[in-house]
Amino acid sequence: MNYSNFGDFGMMGFVAPAFGSMIILVVIWSLLWKGLALWRAAKRSDKWWFIAFLLINTLGILEIIYLFGVTGAKISDFTGGTSEQPKQS
């Protein structure tokens, strides 16, 4: 048997493209949440949270907990909608 031919893995030919697509989706998912959390932590002057987000990679889990659990953010805070009611005079 010739094991030096790395291009012939049988089913790996079908798995590799799906795996590559999955990796790209995970990277985009992580960058989205990390970016939102870093932005909010910097805006709130949460230095220790900012440092944690830079150093710890949790696929967005820690970032989501911070955004919605710690800071009380709402989805509308990031989608352009207003989360506050306008003040009436």
Protein Blocks (a to p, Z undefined) as FASTA:
>chain_A
ZZklmklgojmmmmmmmmmmmmmmmmmmmmmmmmmmmmmmmmnopaklmmmmmmpcgehm
mmmmmmmmmnopafklmnopafbdcddZZ
